[in-house]
């Protein structure tokens, strides 16, 4: 799809409608998601400003930036007014944001709450279309020794090898572990299988004097903690 030849550049808008100038004068925090995306797009058409076009794109994903980040270049180009160049700009900017969050997660060296586990692992699994099972290995000060993916499955589930988890814990001299997996469906309710694998790993760990501190179910923006809900 070609860019619209009758595009209306941001510099041609009324002063009150210029997100670039708004960012410079008032700071990035005051801009809406649509205004930020409009800066990336740069221009709309004679019938629709870049902000209006951005609002239309956001509305298609229920105004969820994380969902927008999942759209492919081809999918973005299905919107009238979005050509390949604009689609690539949007995709690249959202990928930078995802990587930035991932870099922030690397700074987490000590687990102080279920939220810190979520912040550590969400960038790795929160947006995935399939299910993954991860384990965080801790020392006696709850500092992170290592965290790794233990299994990768379909959207309906995944297989976990308890023996490999225990082997890695012993090799790392971990005294505690935290389990986590994502639910691509977005539901935060633990399934019977979730509860069963938690108990299975907990039983195996107890025999090696290793504590299972928590099991988190992670989605795009939320999490469920077995420990917080007292069902561990």
C-alpha positions as CSV (number, residue, x, y, z in Angstrom):
1,X,0.0,0.0,0.0
2,X,1.4,3.4,-0.9
3,X,1.5,6.4,1.4
4,X,-1.3,8.9,0.8
5,X,-0.2,11.5,-1.7
6,X,-2.5,14.1,-0.2
7,X,-1.0,13.8,3.3
8,X,-1.2,16.7,5.7
9,X,2.2,17.1,7.5
10,X,2.2,18.0,11.2
11,X,3.9,21.3,10.4
12,X,0.7,22.3,8.5
13,X,-1.6,21.7,11.5
14,X,-3.1,24.3,13.8
15,X,-0.7,25.1,16.6
16,X,-2.9,23.4,19.2
17,X,-2.7,20.1,17.2
18,X,1.0,19.8,16.9
19,X,2.3,17.0,19.2
20,X,5.9,17.6,18.4
21,X,5.7,21.2,19.7
22,X,3.7,20.0,22.6
23,X,6.4,17.5,23.5
24,X,9.1,20.1,23.3
25,X,7.2,22.7,25.3
26,X,5.5,20.6,27.9
27,X,7.4,17.3,28.0
28,X,6.8,13.8,26.7
29,X,4.7,12.7,29.7
30,X,1.7,15.0,28.8
31,X,1.2,13.5,25.4
32,X,-1.4,10.8,24.8
33,X,-0.6,7.5,23.2
34,X,-2.2,8.7,20.0
35,X,-0.1,11.9,20.0
36,X,3.1,9.9,20.4
37,X,2.2,7.6,17.6
38,X,1.2,10.6,15.5
39,X,4.8,11.9,15.8
40,X,6.0,8.5,14.4
41,X,3.5,8.7,11.6
42,X,4.3,12.3,10.8
43,X,1.3,12.9,8.6
44,X,-2.3,11.9,8.0
45,X,-4.4,12.8,5.0
46,X,-6.6,15.7,4.0
47,X,-9.5,14.0,5.6
48,X,-7.8,12.7,8.7
49,X,-5.0,14.0,10.9
50,X,-2.2,11.8,12.1
51,X,-3.6,12.0,15.6
52,X,-7.1,10.8,14.3
53,X,-5.4,8.1,12.4
54,X,-3.5,7.0,15.4
55,X,-6.6,7.0,17.5
56,X,-8.3,4.7,14.9
57,X,-5.3,2.3,15.0
58,X,-5.3,2.3,18.8
59,X,-9.1,1.7,19.0
60,X,-8.6,-1.5,17.0
61,X,-6.5,-2.9,19.8
62,X,-8.7,-1.5,22.6
63,X,-6.2,1.3,23.2
64,X,-3.7,-1.3,24.5
65,X,-0.1,-0.4,23.5
66,X,1.1,-3.9,24.3
67,X,-1.4,-5.3,21.8
68,X,-0.4,-2.7,19.2
69,X,3.2,-4.0,19.6
70,X,2.1,-7.4,18.4
71,X,0.8,-6.1,15.1
72,X,3.0,-7.0,12.1
73,X,4.0,-4.5,9.5
74,X,1.6,-6.1,7.1
75,X,-1.3,-5.8,9.6
76,X,-0.5,-2.1,10.2
77,X,-0.5,-1.4,6.5
78,X,-4.1,-2.5,6.3
79,X,-5.1,0.8,7.9
80,X,-5.8,3.4,5.3
81,X,-3.1,6.1,5.5
82,X,-0.4,3.7,6.7
83,X,2.2,2.7,4.2
84,X,5.2,0.5,4.7
85,X,7.5,3.3,6.0
86,X,5.0,4.4,8.6
87,X,4.3,0.8,9.6
88,X,8.0,0.1,10.0
89,X,8.4,3.3,12.2
90,X,5.6,2.2,14.5
91,X,6.9,-1.4,14.8
92,X,10.5,-0.2,15.5
93,X,9.5,2.3,18.1
94,X,7.4,-0.2,20.0
95,X,10.2,-2.8,19.8
96,X,12.6,-0.3,21.4
97,X,10.1,0.2,24.2
98,X,9.9,-3.5,24.8
99,X,13.7,-3.9,24.8
100,X,14.0,-0.9,27.2
101,X,11.7,-2.7,29.7
102,X,13.7,-5.8,29.3
103,X,16.9,-3.9,30.1
104,X,15.3,-2.4,33.2
105,X,14.4,-6.0,34.3
106,X,18.0,-7.0,34.2
107,X,18.7,-4.5,37.0
108,X,16.5,-6.6,39.4
109,X,19.0,-8.6,41.5
110,X,17.0,-9.2,44.6
111,X,13.4,-10.4,44.9
112,X,11.5,-8.4,47.5
113,X,7.9,-9.2,46.5
114,X,5.8,-10.9,43.9
115,X,5.8,-7.6,41.9
116,X,9.6,-7.8,41.6
117,X,9.2,-11.2,40.0
118,X,6.6,-9.9,37.6
119,X,8.9,-7.0,36.6
120,X,11.8,-9.4,36.1
121,X,9.9,-11.9,33.9
122,X,7.0,-10.0,32.2
123,X,9.3,-8.6,29.4
124,X,10.3,-12.2,28.6
125,X,6.9,-13.9,28.6
126,X,4.1,-11.4,28.9
127,X,3.5,-10.8,25.2
128,X,4.1,-14.4,24.0
129,X,1.4,-16.2,21.9
130,X,2.5,-19.5,23.5
131,X,3.0,-20.7,27.0
132,X,6.4,-20.9,28.7
133,X,7.5,-22.0,32.1
134,X,10.3,-20.2,33.9
135,X,12.2,-20.7,37.2
136,X,14.0,-18.1,39.2
137,X,16.8,-19.4,41.4
138,X,17.7,-17.6,44.6
139,X,20.4,-17.7,47.3
140,X,19.7,-17.3,51.0
141,X,19.4,-13.5,50.7
142,X,16.8,-13.8,47.9
143,X,19.2,-12.5,45.4
144,X,18.8,-13.8,41.9
145,X,21.4,-16.4,40.9
146,X,19.8,-17.3,37.6
147,X,16.5,-17.4,35.8
148,X,15.8,-19.7,32.9
149,X,13.1,-21.0,30.6
150,X,12.3,-24.6,31.5
151,X,9.8,-25.4,28.8
152,X,8.0,-24.0,25.9
153,X,4.6,-25.1,24.7
154,X,1.5,-24.3,22.8
155,X,-1.1,-21.9,23.7
156,X,-2.9,-24.7,25.6
157,X,-0.1,-25.8,27.9
158,X,3.5,-26.8,28.4
159,X,5.5,-29.7,29.8
160,X,7.8,-29.3,32.8
161,X,10.6,-31.6,33.8
162,X,10.9,-31.4,37.6
163,X,14.2,-33.3,37.6
164,X,15.9,-30.7,35.4
165,X,14.7,-27.9,37.7
166,X,16.1,-29.6,40.7
167,X,19.4,-30.4,38.9
168,X,19.8,-26.8,38.0
169,X,19.0,-25.6,41.5
170,X,21.7,-27.9,43.0
171,X,24.3,-26.9,40.4
172,X,23.6,-23.2,41.3
173,X,23.5,-24.0,45.1
174,X,20.1,-22.3,45.2
175,X,18.2,-22.4,48.5
176,X,14.9,-21.2,47.0
177,X,13.1,-21.0,43.7
178,X,10.2,-19.2,42.3
179,X,8.1,-20.6,39.5
180,X,6.4,-18.7,36.8
181,X,4.5,-19.2,33.6
182,X,2.4,-17.1,31.3
183,X,-1.2,-17.4,30.2
184,X,-1.5,-16.1,26.6
185,X,-5.3,-16.2,27.0
186,X,-5.0,-13.4,29.5
187,X,-6.8,-15.2,32.3
188,X,-5.2,-15.0,35.8
189,X,-7.1,-18.0,37.2
190,X,-4.8,-20.9,38.0
191,X,-5.9,-24.2,36.4
192,X,-5.9,-27.6,38.1
193,X,-2.8,-28.5,36.1
194,X,-1.1,-25.3,37.4
195,X,-1.8,-26.3,41.0
196,X,-0.7,-29.9,40.4
197,X,2.7,-29.0,38.9
198,X,3.3,-26.5,41.7
199,X,2.7,-29.2,44.3
200,X,4.8,-31.7,42.4
201,X,7.8,-29.3,42.3
202,X,7.3,-28.3,45.9
203,X,7.4,-31.9,47.0
204,X,10.6,-32.6,45.1
205,X,12.2,-29.4,46.4
206,X,11.4,-30.1,50.0
207,X,13.4,-33.3,49.9
208,X,16.5,-31.3,48.9
209,X,15.9,-28.5,51.4
210,X,15.0,-26.1,48.7
211,X,12.0,-23.8,49.2
212,X,9.4,-22.9,46.6
213,X,8.6,-19.3,47.5
214,X,6.0,-18.6,44.9
215,X,4.4,-19.4,41.5
216,X,3.3,-16.6,39.3
217,X,0.9,-16.6,36.4
218,X,1.9,-13.7,34.1
219,X,-0.1,-11.9,31.5
220,X,0.6,-8.7,29.6
221,X,-0.2,-6.3,32.4
222,X,-1.1,-8.3,35.4
223,X,-0.1,-11.3,37.5
224,X,-1.4,-13.9,39.9
225,X,0.7,-14.9,42.9
226,X,0.1,-18.3,44.6
227,X,1.9,-17.0,47.7
228,X,0.0,-13.7,47.9
229,X,-3.3,-15.7,47.6
230,X,-2.1,-18.2,50.2
231,X,-2.6,-21.3,48.0
232,X,1.0,-22.3,47.7
